[in-house]
Amino acid sequence: MTSRTFAAALGLFSLTLIYICYNAANYVSLIVSPQGCRMSWMSPSYLLQHEFNTSWTPLAHRYSLWLYREVGWDPSQVMGVPVLFIPGNAGSSHQVRSIASSAARQYFSSPFIISSDFTGRGIQSLDFFAVEFNEDLSAFHGPTIESQIEYSAAAIPYILSRYPPNTRIIVMGHSMGGIVGTALLPSDDISALITMSTPHTLPPARFDASVDELYRRNAEFLMNDPTPVVSICGGATDTMIPSESCILPDPGDGNPGSAIYRRTVFTSALEGAWTGVGHREMVWCHQVRWRVARAALELGGANSDIDMAVILDTWLSRNGRLPPPAAGIDMSDATTYEALPEGLNLVLRKPTRSQTYLLPVPRALETNATFVLFVSRGSIPPIAPQHSTKLQALPYFCATSSKIPSSESVSCVPLEPSTLKLLPSPILGKPFPVPNEGSDESEGVVLFEATVPRTPSGVEDAWIGIHVNAADEGGWVFGGFDETQTFQSDIGVFDIIAGGAKLSLQPTGQNFVRRHITFPKLLSNALVVYTLTPKSVRPVTSCTHSLSLLPPLLMHKSHPAETHYYRLEHEASVALHTHASAPYIPLSQLSPTYISELWIYSVGTDCEGVNEFILTVDWWTSIGRIATRCVALLMFRAWRESREGSMPNVSQSLVAFICGFLPKLLAASFVIALLPLGPEYYLGTRGEPFLGLLAPVLLVVATGLVYVSWWLILLLMNRRYDDLGMPRSIIALSFSFLFGIAFMGCWLIHLYTCASSAHQKPYPGIVPSVQRTPIESRERFDSCKADMQDIEPKEIQPSKKPEIQDVRQAQSLATITDTLDATQAYHENTHLLLLMTWLLPLSMPVLAVWVRTLMTAGYTAPFNGDHNVFKVAPFLVLVEFTSHRKSALLSGGSYLHWGYLIIACVSFLLGSREAYRVFDVVSLCIGCALIVKFSPIRFARHIAT
């Protein structure tokens, strides 16, 4: 295979791999984390706040403020607790309608009739205000988001001016609106901040240094400000942002023992939701919006930060935090009680009466044994489904010192839980979650776990007492002792790559209710997805008509904020994934890289339990996860050969790079990926060996894409531009359009310059022979350079000046020199064109923002912020001179190639995390090269020689 063929194959390989990654990324949200959301409905109306004008903020001419009212439910005037909703990138104020409608219909049981849940509690309704940013693209432009912060900060005093003194406001933000809300801190006027699908730790578009600076300020606020903050994340279903960036930083990392309230909850762990949620769907998914609305209603009645923390934990982010214990009970107070035989579990299907059940604590019970209690469709106070039945179970630890126990001699104290949470109860025969429907508010099984207390000395008998209140409304109760020990697996990611790993569990008995499995050596990273295939010894084909209470349910927990639930069936694979750690995300003490745990719950199943797992890497979905997170690394070849007087054309440079330098760079990229660099450098993988394999793959793909981009440039230069009448001067054109269009204008004019030069004949006729021209030895050329010579055989290599014999020979030599200069200039210009082509993606988003906001932000917007016309100035000068000169402008210096090496290193190490630095470094290098080229000292030396 020739070098040109290999380079072409590399380009086709890159395009094919990108197509595969695109399809795999679309596959992720469907398979890894399917969405089960019920559509929300409302009766919206919006009242424009005309009084919030330029007397409050000069930005009133650009943005607006609206008050939401639910038609037929809300009065037209404000009367409750103010809430400010801030939309995100290209968002709308109308996105407030789903949450605001739910709040109104929860507070009022019917129009203007307060619900019994809030009567007499001093809780008021909510007044939802929403800012309208005209769908500005705030994620791409620092000055735009700063304007939104300024407007929102001015809106808060205006809103509070309509309420009694000392009123505080609740702030909600969706996507980048959460970043705006965080930037409003610290503020005594804000009581709490709730963000939804907000990338707190990593900007979604890293084209602007001012956005990075805003993120650094926000990080300080989140670490030190006492305002309670909750972040709700959609997980893998959210394909617009990587959900690992949605996790709030832990204040305990910088302030050990800090009591600052920061909670993150994934919707897959949100009780009652248990589903991944897309980015746009976050604001209208019913399973999420009603809990956000209820939390905001309850916050309105809170009197302290501690009260708000309890409320937010109750309705949004419990994360294992337990409610206060219930009161004790005397057996004489119980109507009836029943003592069960030792070793028998409590199983009640559809209980119809109230009774207390005593389960004897076995004498032979191991230390740290656990008592497990399940209640379906009922409650273990205070945990219950939103629309639960009257079924209630209260666990106690009971003991007696009498050899003959009686109701008077038995005393009971509340049994303190180690776990108290609501689990999903998937319906057999249906997918989980159910598409377009999800879970209902009445569904769920309350799980109670508690370590069995040691029997005190002098006590004859001890029991676990379960006081059941029932009213014949369905549901079931299960209670029993569990001595299951944690099973620790030594399976690692390389064991799985070697051909899959098998995990065998011990056979289960009748008392099996849960299993706990940990993987301390298994890589837990957002880029890796594992496939877990459960197997049973004697599988059944269907459990649809099973009488089981709780079919096998798998709970995968990799982070305190992230839990996923799966229904286990024989050979029905599930995708295990996490957002605990990921590239460019700083690790915290709550984000382990090498720990993941599984819990299996099963109650009364007559289907065979799972006793074996096959664990493999899901390569297809892993590729999809990688594709949504990695940016191609840009590598540019310097003009090293121009120091010898000859610059190769672009095709020769690419082939030489692929054949000569790329193999060495592949090895170097892998070695660098193994270094324990910080999360902001290179791939951001902190030296993880398995993820280090990504480095050479990305480098190959990036190189192939550069080659493909050169093909596209050649297609654009293929037509003649001589008759287009385009001006050769870029200065006037650029300053009339400014930054984004200025760089786009530079690129277009330079494309025109290169295309015009490409269609000119280098030399009319046969090139005459030249005496004393040094000839390179053929032995110095390998196969790659031989192919390079075939790319443009008609191009003339430079030579030293021959001795002039006569006038005719001198004229021929002058013609040859001009031709060589033109060829040299053409090669330099095409190299610059390729470089500028790869800078277009870094400037075009700013152009889109500027064009979108030009009518509202004013004509000075291009000069504001990090992106301004002055950063394009080196390109303006460069293109201006290259469009007129017939010789190379920047080649020939012994220093210039080091500038391109600096560009390559910055792109290689920082380009993925801080892409804006690439443009800055290129602009700086070009500017320095022009200054040196046209310096007075160099000009004087040129005149002297």
PyMOL commands that set and color helices and strands:
alter all, ss='L'
color gray80, all
select helices_A, chain A and resi 3-31+58-61+93-107+138-140+142-160+176-183+209-224+235-237+243-246+251-254+280-283+286-299+305-315+331-333+493-497+619-627+640-644+650-673+689-692+694-716+731-737+739-758+778-780+783-791+807-857+861-863+869-882+896-910+916-933+936-944
alter helices_A, ss='H'
color red, helices_A
select strands_A, chain A and resi 44-48+64-70+81-86+108-110+113-114+126-132+169-174+190-196+229-233+262-266+329-330+337-339+346-349+355-360+370-376+392-400+411-414+419-423+445-451+461-469+476-482+487-488+501-504+514-518+530-535+550-559+562-567+574-576+597-603+612-617
alter strands_A, ss='S'
color yellow, strands_A
deselect
rebuild
show_as cartoon
